[in-house]
C-alpha cells in the first residue's frame, strides 16, 4: 500500500534519515537543556536584587543571548562554518550540524529559563535565604524544583524548534529528513519523497510534544 502511494521512496534511506534527525535533535536538545539552564540561571542570579547581582555580567550575558537568539538559523549555520570545520574538520554530516543547532537553540531556551525563574514567588527564595541556605542549595532545592513545569514546557518548545532546525541544516548537507526531502525530493521532482519526509517530521514533533506535555503535567503541583 505504501509502495503504491509513495513509489519513489526508498525506505532504507528514509529510516536512515529519520535516525539522523532523531540523533541530531536528541543530542542538541540535551546539551541545549544543560547549557540554556546554566545561562538562564546566571541571568537570573546576576539581575538586580538577586544573589549574584552584577550589572556588567548580566548585561554582557544578556547581550550575547539576544544576539545569537536574533540571528536566523540558516545564516548562523553559514557564519559557523569556519568554527565547525576547526572543531570537527568538516561541515557535512550529522555531527557537523550540532554546534550550530546548540548555539542557535541554547540562547532561546536560556531566555525561557529566565522567564520561568522570574515567575517563582519571591517569598520562597527569601525564606530559603533567611534560613542560611547556600546559593547552590537555593538553585537545586528552590529555583529548579519550583520552575520545573515551565522548564520542561520550555525545552519541549525548543526541541520542536530543533526538529525544524535539523531540516534546515539538512539543506546544506547535515543529513536527516531535511536533506532527504531536498536532495531526493525537491531536486529530483519526487513530491512523494518530500511528502513522506514531512509526514515523518510531523510524527516526531507530535511525539516530542506528547512527551513534553505529559512530563509537564506530572511535575505541575497546581
Secondary structure as UniProt FT lines:
FT   HELIX           2..5
FT   TURN            7..8
FT   HELIX           11..45
FT   TURN            48..49
FT   TURN            51..52
FT   HELIX           55..70
FT   HELIX           73..79
FT   HELIX           81..88
FT   HELIX           94..118
FT   HELIX           122..130
FT   TURN            131..132
FT   HELIX           135..138
FT   HELIX           139..143
FT   HELIX           144..171
FT   TURN            172..173
FT   HELIX           176..180
FT   HELIX           181..186
FT   TURN            187..189
FT   HELIX           191..219
//
